[in-house]
Structure formats: C-alpha cells, structure tokens
Amino acid sequence: MSVLTETYVLSNGVKIPKVGFGTWQVPNGEVAYNAVSYALKVGYRHVDTAYVYGNEESVGKAIRESGIPRNEIFVTSKLPADVKTYDGTLDYFERTMKNLGLDYLDLYLIHWPWPWNEKGKDYKKENIDVWRAMEKLNTEGRIRAIGVSNFDVEYLQVLLDNSEIKPMVNQIKFFIGNTQEEITQFCQKNGILVEAYSPLATGRLINNGAIQKIADKYHKTVAQICLRYVLQRNVLPLPKSTTPARIEENAKLDFEIAPEDMEYLNNLTDTVQA
C-alpha cells in the first residue's frame, strides 16, 4: 500500500491522507492546473490551497476534471489572515467555495492568528469570533474538519478554552532542524494533527550535506529523507512542486528510517543557512 493512500484520523474521526500536495506560490492558470492534475494522476489524494494563494480556481478545476470521485480527494483551503470577524469568515468561505467550484470543503484553516501586517498584535478575542463561524460551517456539514495555521501554544490554548469544537489541525513550518518542538508536542498531546508546510525548507535543505549522508545510506534523495522524516514524527508533510519528476519523487516514501538515523536527524540544527 502506498503512503499516499494511508491516512491519519482527526479527532472527529475524519480520515486525512498522510501526504498532501502543496500549492503555495504556484500561479493560477495552466501551471497550477497542470501541477494538481499530475499530482492526482500520480496518486496524491490530498490537495492544500488557500484564498490568498490566488490559485483556488485552477486547483478546483483540476480536481473537478480529474475523473476521481470527489469523496476520494481531501481538499484544504484557508481563511485570509486579515479576516477576523464572524461575518467576514462566512463571506470569505463562500468566496473560496465559488473559486473551487466544490460543494463542500474537507478542511478549512485560519491562516494566521493575526493579520499579516500586524504580526504579534493581540487578536485572541477576534479569533474566538472567527472560530465560532468555523464551528457553524462544520456543524452544518459545509466543512468536514476545521483547524488553524501558524498558531503558537498561547493562541491554541485560547481556542481550546473557548470552543465547542477543538481545532483538529495546526499547519506550521516544520522541517529537519526546525521542528517547533513546543508547538508540536502541545498539539500532539491535545489531539491536534500537525501539518508541515515547507518540509524541504522551500528547497533549501536539498544541498544539506548532513542529510545527504542519510540519503546515500538509504539510496534515496534528500527530499525523500526529509519527507519520510516528517511522517515518522507523526506529522503530515505538504511537499510542493510543479515539476512532474519531483512530484513523483516526493510520492515515493514507502521506506523506513531506522531509529538511530531519526535520532541523528532530530539532533541536526542550523540546517538552513540564513
């Protein structure tokens, strides 16, 4: 069985494929359409997009025209970080659904705890209002699962303390040498699945000599080691590529990294040069 068809189970019982196909920085139009279409052809069954990526139309079109039953593809999108009201959340959800051309969403995430240009400002109260709207959409069956992205422990705790439905996912930057242990451990302790965006550090891990040593040992590429590492940390990787050969390479993760090599990778620091 391919890792692409294996699933994690979210806290509400919804199954989510263990590897997602990321579309950040993939331009709308032919590029996004072709990338998602090819990923689905290869066997990916989990596609991640966001309103602010500007490519929801092409992602949705590729999903609709794939010939694959809708219930076999897990689709994630995200609420823009600048939207911090109950009504705004409902409005932007409808915009996303119109863009995608789909009847329901599998996972919807709050993209950031604060607006992009106000990083660090206190938006805890506003996020509670946003979360109430997310809960409504989830209860109505418009979204099968709800979660957040880039939330630290403090912001996660606020939602846990002020929600009817707890967050099921937290999507964070996570790669070898940058595993955000405090957030990761908090999420895993509280039944929140961690998703890893930039699991290859936007390609900057590819030339890392320390990881290359492990790749050589397993006769794999550095990218495959990086993605397999994420999986063995019980985290869901979201590799992104528009190159057919890399899309295929990133899907070939049916191998096991030995415990001693996982420990070696866990102890790597400064894996990416500033």
C-alpha positions as CSV (number, residue, x, y, z in Angstrom):
1,M,0.0,0.0,0.0
2,S,1.4,3.4,-1.0
3,V,1.9,6.0,1.7
4,L,-0.3,8.3,-0.5
5,T,-3.3,6.1,0.4
6,E,-2.5,5.9,4.1
7,T,-4.4,8.2,6.4
8,Y,-4.2,9.9,9.8
9,V,-7.5,10.1,11.7
10,L,-8.5,13.5,13.0
11,S,-10.1,14.0,16.4
12,N,-13.6,13.9,14.9
13,G,-13.0,10.7,13.1
14,V,-12.4,12.2,9.6
15,K,-9.6,10.4,7.7
16,I,-6.9,12.6,6.1
17,P,-4.3,11.3,3.6
18,K,-0.9,11.3,5.2
19,V,0.8,13.3,2.4
20,G,-0.7,16.4,1.0
21,F,0.2,18.3,-2.3
22,G,1.0,21.9,-1.5
23,T,0.3,24.8,-3.9
24,W,1.8,27.8,-2.2
25,Q,3.5,30.1,-4.8
26,V,2.0,28.0,-7.6
27,P,0.5,30.6,-10.0
28,N,-3.2,30.3,-11.0
29,G,-3.9,29.1,-14.6
30,E,-2.1,26.4,-16.5
31,V,0.8,26.0,-14.0
32,A,-1.5,25.2,-11.0
33,Y,-3.9,23.2,-13.1
34,N,-1.2,21.0,-14.6
35,A,0.6,20.5,-11.3
36,V,-2.5,19.4,-9.4
37,S,-3.7,17.3,-12.3
38,Y,-0.4,15.5,-12.5
39,A,-0.2,15.0,-8.7
40,L,-3.7,13.4,-8.7
41,K,-2.6,11.2,-11.6
42,V,0.5,10.1,-9.6
43,G,-1.8,9.2,-6.7
44,Y,-1.9,12.1,-4.3
45,R,-5.4,12.4,-2.8
46,H,-4.9,15.5,-0.6
47,V,-4.5,19.0,-2.1
48,D,-3.8,22.1,0.0
49,T,-4.5,25.6,-1.2
50,A,-5.6,29.0,0.3
51,Y,-7.6,32.0,-0.7
52,V,-4.5,34.2,-0.7
53,Y,-2.6,31.8,-2.9
54,G,-4.8,33.1,-5.7
55,N,-5.0,29.7,-7.4
56,E,-8.2,28.2,-5.9
57,E,-9.9,28.4,-9.4
58,S,-7.3,26.3,-11.1
59,V,-6.9,23.9,-8.2
60,G,-10.7,23.3,-8.1
61,K,-10.8,22.9,-11.9
62,A,-8.1,20.2,-11.8
63,I,-10.0,18.4,-9.0
64,R,-13.3,18.6,-10.8
65,E,-11.8,17.4,-14.1
66,S,-9.6,14.6,-12.7
67,G,-12.2,11.9,-13.1
68,I,-11.7,10.9,-9.5
69,P,-14.8,10.8,-7.3
70,R,-15.0,13.9,-5.1
71,N,-15.1,11.9,-1.9
72,E,-11.7,10.4,-2.7
73,I,-9.9,13.7,-2.7
74,F,-9.2,15.7,0.5
75,V,-9.3,19.4,-0.1
76,T,-8.0,22.1,2.2
77,S,-8.2,25.8,2.0
78,K,-7.6,28.7,4.4
79,L,-9.2,31.9,5.6
80,P,-7.1,35.0,4.8
81,A,-5.2,36.3,7.9
82,D,-6.8,39.7,7.6
83,V,-10.3,38.4,8.1
84,K,-11.0,38.5,11.8
85,T,-14.8,38.7,12.1
86,Y,-17.7,36.2,12.3
87,D,-19.5,37.6,9.2
88,G,-16.2,38.0,7.3
89,T,-15.3,34.4,7.9
90,L,-18.7,33.2,6.4
91,D,-18.3,35.6,3.5
92,Y,-14.7,34.5,2.6
93,F,-15.7,30.8,3.0
94,E,-18.3,31.4,0.3
95,R,-15.7,33.1,-1.9
96,T,-13.4,30.1,-1.6
97,M,-16.2,27.7,-2.4
98,K,-17.1,29.7,-5.5
99,N,-13.5,29.7,-6.6
100,L,-13.1,26.0,-6.1
101,G,-16.4,25.1,-7.6
102,L,-17.0,22.4,-5.0
103,D,-20.0,21.6,-2.8
104,Y,-18.0,21.2,0.4
105,L,-14.5,21.5,1.9
106,D,-12.7,18.8,3.8
107,L,-10.6,21.1,5.9
108,Y,-10.7,24.9,6.5
109,L,-7.9,26.7,8.4
110,I,-7.4,30.1,10.0
111,H,-4.3,31.1,8.0
112,W,-2.6,33.1,10.8
113,P,-3.5,34.2,14.3
114,W,-3.2,37.9,13.3
115,P,-3.3,39.9,10.1
116,W,0.0,39.7,8.1
117,N,0.9,43.3,8.7
118,E,0.2,43.2,12.4
119,K,2.3,40.2,13.5
120,G,2.3,39.8,17.3
121,K,-0.7,42.1,18.0
122,D,-3.3,40.6,20.3
123,Y,-6.1,39.1,18.2
124,K,-7.3,36.4,20.6
125,K,-10.8,37.8,21.0
126,E,-11.2,38.2,17.2
127,N,-10.0,34.6,16.7
128,I,-12.8,33.3,19.0
129,D,-15.3,35.1,16.8
130,V,-13.8,33.6,13.7
131,W,-13.8,30.1,15.3
132,R,-17.5,30.4,16.1
133,A,-18.1,30.9,12.4
134,M,-15.9,27.9,11.6
135,E,-17.8,25.8,14.1
136,K,-21.1,26.8,12.4
137,L,-19.8,25.7,9.0
138,N,-18.5,22.5,10.4
139,T,-21.8,21.7,12.2
140,E,-23.7,22.5,9.0
141,G,-21.6,20.0,7.1
142,R,-20.1,22.6,4.8
143,I,-16.6,21.7,6.1
144,R,-15.7,18.2,7.4
145,A,-12.9,19.4,9.7
146,I,-11.6,22.8,11.0
147,G,-8.2,23.9,12.2
148,V,-5.6,26.7,12.2
149,S,-2.2,27.5,10.7
150,N,0.8,29.2,12.4
151,F,-0.8,29.2,15.8
152,D,1.5,29.0,18.8
153,V,0.6,27.4,22.2
154,E,-0.9,30.6,23.6
155,Y,-3.2,31.1,20.7
156,L,-4.1,27.4,20.6
157,Q,-5.0,27.4,24.3
158,V,-7.4,30.3,23.8
159,L,-9.4,28.3,21.2
160,L,-9.3,25.2,23.4
161,D,-10.7,27.2,26.3
162,N,-13.4,29.0,24.2
163,S,-14.7,26.5,21.7
164,E,-17.4,23.9,21.3
165,I,-15.2,22.0,18.7
166,K,-11.5,22.0,19.3
167,P,-9.1,22.6,16.4
168,M,-8.3,19.4,14.6
169,V,-5.2,20.6,12.7
170,N,-2.4,23.1,13.1
171,Q,-0.4,23.7,9.9
172,I,3.1,25.1,10.8
173,K,6.5,25.4,9.2
174,F,8.3,22.1,10.1
175,F,11.4,20.6,8.6
176,I,14.6,18.9,9.8
177,G,16.3,21.4,12.0
178,N,13.2,23.5,12.6
179,T,10.5,21.3,14.3
180,Q,9.0,23.8,16.6
181,E,9.0,21.3,19.5
182,E,6.9,23.3,21.9
183,I,4.0,23.7,19.5
184,T,4.4,20.2,18.0
185,Q,4.3,18.5,21.4
186,F,1.4,20.6,22.6
187,C,-0.6,19.7,19.5
188,Q,0.2,16.0,19.7
189,K,-0.7,15.9,23.4
190,N,-4.1,17.6,22.7
191,G,-5.1,15.5,19.7
192,I,-4.3,18.2,17.1
193,L,-2.7,16.9,14.0
194,V,0.4,18.9,12.9
195,E,0.8,19.5,9.2
196,A,4.3,20.6,7.9
197,Y,4.4,23.3,5.3
198,S,7.8,23.9,3.7
199,P,9.0,20.4,4.7
200,L,12.0,20.9,2.5
201,A,12.5,24.5,3.8
202,T,11.4,25.7,0.3
203,G,14.1,23.7,-1.3
204,R,16.9,24.9,0.9
205,L,17.6,21.5,2.5
206,I,18.3,19.8,-0.8
207,N,22.1,20.6,-0.6
208,N,22.5,19.9,3.1
209,G,25.5,17.5,3.4
210,A,24.4,16.1,6.8
211,I,21.1,15.0,5.4
212,Q,22.8,13.8,2.2
213,K,24.7,11.3,4.2
214,I,21.5,9.7,5.4
215,A,20.0,9.8,1.9
216,D,23.1,8.0,0.5
217,K,22.7,5.3,3.1
218,Y,19.1,4.6,2.1
219,H,19.7,5.2,-1.7
220,K,17.1,7.9,-1.6
221,T,17.1,11.6,-2.4
222,V,17.5,14.3,0.3
223,A,13.9,15.3,-0.4
224,Q,12.6,11.8,0.2
225,I,14.5,11.6,3.5
226,C,13.1,15.0,4.6
227,L,9.5,13.9,3.8
228,R,9.9,10.5,5.4
229,Y,11.3,12.1,8.5
230,V,8.2,14.3,8.8
231,L,6.0,11.2,8.5
232,Q,7.9,9.3,11.2
233,R,7.4,12.3,13.5
234,N,3.6,11.7,13.1
235,V,3.4,14.9,11.2
236,L,1.7,15.4,7.7
237,P,4.1,16.8,5.0
238,L,2.9,19.1,2.3
239,P,5.5,19.0,-0.5
240,K,5.1,21.4,-3.4
241,S,6.4,21.1,-6.9
242,T,5.4,22.0,-10.4
243,T,8.0,19.6,-11.9
244,P,6.5,16.2,-12.9
245,A,9.7,14.2,-11.9
246,R,9.8,15.9,-8.5
247,I,6.1,15.4,-7.9
248,E,6.7,11.7,-8.5
249,E,9.9,11.6,-6.4
250,N,8.1,13.2,-3.4
251,A,5.5,10.5,-3.5
252,K,7.9,7.6,-3.2
253,L,8.1,7.4,0.6
254,D,7.4,3.7,1.3
255,F,10.6,3.1,3.3
256,E,11.6,3.3,7.0
257,I,14.3,5.5,8.6
258,A,16.0,3.5,11.4
259,P,15.6,4.9,15.0
260,E,19.3,5.8,15.2
261,D,19.1,7.8,12.0
262,M,15.9,9.5,13.2
263,E,17.8,10.5,16.3
264,Y,20.7,11.8,14.2
265,L,18.2,13.9,12.1
266,N,16.4,15.1,15.3
267,N,19.7,16.5,16.6
268,L,20.6,18.5,13.5
269,T,20.5,22.2,13.9
270,D,21.2,25.2,11.6
271,T,20.2,23.1,8.6
272,V,19.3,26.1,6.6
273,Q,21.7,29.0,6.0
274,A,20.2,32.4,6.6
